[in-house]
Amino acid sequence: MLDVPVPDPPSLPTVDPNQYDDAQVAADADFKRAELEAFLEAGAWTDAFEAWAAETPVTEAQWEVVLDLDLLTYFDFFWDDFADRVGYHAPGIPEDWKERDLHPDLTSWGEVSSINAGLTELGQDVCDVLKDDYIDWESEYEAPDDLPDF
């Protein structure tokens, strides 16, 4: 259990999610960032963070590294209409953290891996809370009539 205050929710960027290595969405989509940001402010972030903190293996020392590096500001959440889901991009510590001497308290790949995995899990928890408890719109994507039956 991570016993720390709930941080402020991130402000969502206007980045095209297709620029991320871990996301692929329709380029002309409405990512509904303003709506998602309002939901985060209205309690989705707090709900998800508290649930995540109760279960995460991230330690308080590792959490201090996250805060020192301001990693939470790099979270992104966006609506993926095609998949009818909230997509996300989680921040992380880069592979060259040691060469860059990124933080004096980072001393092992295990710590870096734990932080990166923890932030990914937090991102997924936020998506789940948003979709399950806050989003009330329906996907506007309609499949073409000529899709094959499987």
LINUR-V363131 format. One line per field, one symbol per residue. ss: DSSP state (H for helix, E for strand, C for the rest). psi: psi as a letter, one per 20 degrees, with the letter a starting at -180 (. if undefined). burial: + if it has 9 or more other ideal C-beta (glycine too) atoms within 8 Angstrom, else -. Layout:
ss = ???
psi = ???
burial = ???
This chain:
ss = CCCCCCCCCCCCCCCCHHHCCCCCCCCCCCCCHHHHHHHHHHHHHHHHHHHHHHHCCCCHHHHHHHHHCCHHHHCEEEEECCCCEEEEECCCCCCCCCCCCCCCCCCCHHHHHHHHHHHHHHHHHHHHHHHHHHCCCCCCCCCCCCCCCC
psi = ponqqprqqqpprkqoiiiqhjqorphjqoikhggghggghiiggggggggghhiqiprhghhhggghikhhijqppqpnhgilrprqpprrprhkhghilhphioiqhggggggggghghgghggggggghihpjqqpippqqhjqqp.
burial = -+------++-+----+--+--+-+---+--++--++-++---++++++++++--+-+---++++++-+-++-+++++++++---++++++++---+----++--+----++-+++-++++++++++++++--+----------------
